[in-house]
Amino acid sequence: PIPFNENSTRAYSKKFRVYVLRDFLFRNFSHFQPSPSSSSSTSSCTADITVLDVAGGRGDLSWILHNIDGINSIIADPRIPNHR
């Protein structure tokens, strides 16, 4: 669960934004939903999905989607990444 301020629709911290967006994707797009026959948290159908992470910055969302959810992701960002 992601902590939210009861009086606001914003997350408590910017560091939680990536998790809020990930939850939004899974709640609102059927492509991200695990199939009922899948016993694991990742679905076999997610292997065929590729997400375009536009203005992906450091690539946090892409990293989570790929490494935790097994979803391919491509970052499209005109800035040069600075991974400090």
Phi, psi and omega per residue, in radians:
P1 nan 2.411 -3.127
I2 -1.702 2.246 -3.112
P3 -1.215 2.304 3.088
F4 -2.165 2.622 3.020
N5 -1.363 2.200 -3.109
E6 -1.011 -0.531 -3.071
N7 -1.644 0.098 -3.065
S8 -2.529 2.728 3.062
T9 -1.584 0.040 -3.114
R10 -1.630 2.628 3.072
A11 -1.228 2.775 3.137
Y12 -1.048 -0.601 -3.026
S13 -2.473 2.675 3.093
K14 -1.101 -0.444 -3.106
K15 -1.179 -0.300 3.129
F16 -1.590 -0.104 -3.093
R17 -0.962 -0.733 -3.095
V18 -1.099 -0.632 3.127
Y19 -1.285 -0.598 3.077
V20 -1.116 -0.779 3.130
L21 -1.155 -0.733 3.107
R22 -1.053 -0.806 3.104
D23 -1.070 -0.693 3.102
F24 -1.045 -0.800 3.133
L25 -1.034 -0.795 -3.106
F26 -1.221 -0.569 3.127
R27 -1.317 -0.601 -2.937
N28 -1.887 -0.171 -3.122
F29 -2.144 2.067 -3.052
S30 -1.106 -0.391 3.122
H31 -1.082 -0.451 -3.083
F32 -1.599 -0.071 -3.091
Q33 -1.429 2.306 3.070
P34 -1.111 2.521 3.117
S35 -1.251 2.627 -3.109
P36 -1.042 -0.483 -3.113
S37 -1.424 -0.158 -3.105
S38 -1.418 2.205 -3.141
S39 -1.572 -0.294 -3.142
S40 -1.636 2.994 -3.124
S41 -1.291 -0.356 3.084
T42 -1.818 2.523 -3.089
S43 -1.681 2.650 3.087
S44 -1.184 -0.430 -3.139
C45 -1.295 -0.331 -3.126
T46 -1.256 -0.287 3.134
A47 -1.153 -0.437 -3.130
D48 -1.580 -0.058 -3.103
I49 -1.605 2.420 2.977
T50 -2.227 2.202 3.139
V51 -1.736 2.336 3.025
L52 -1.670 1.932 -3.109
D53 -1.608 1.540 -3.091
V54 -1.333 2.328 -3.064
A55 0.991 0.789 -3.036
G56 -1.263 -0.134 3.070
G57 1.002 -2.121 -3.105
R58 -1.319 -0.177 3.093
G59 1.495 0.399 -3.114
D60 -1.072 -0.809 -3.137
L61 -1.110 -0.790 3.135
S62 -1.068 -0.695 3.135
W63 -1.105 -0.795 -3.131
I64 -1.137 -0.806 -3.133
L65 -1.053 -0.723 -3.094
H66 -1.316 -0.872 -3.003
N67 -1.449 -0.478 -3.118
I68 -1.768 -0.736 -3.044
D69 -1.754 -0.151 3.124
G70 1.260 0.460 -3.123
I71 -1.844 2.260 3.088
N72 -1.166 2.488 -3.132
S73 -2.548 2.426 3.118
I74 -2.085 2.283 3.118
I75 -1.632 2.234 3.049
A76 -2.071 1.774 -3.115
D77 -2.495 2.212 -3.092
P78 -1.257 -0.267 -3.127
R79 -1.448 2.629 3.075
I80 -1.376 2.232 -3.095
P81 -1.174 2.479 3.079
N82 -2.159 1.727 -3.024
H83 -1.618 0.904 3.108
R84 -1.502 nan nan
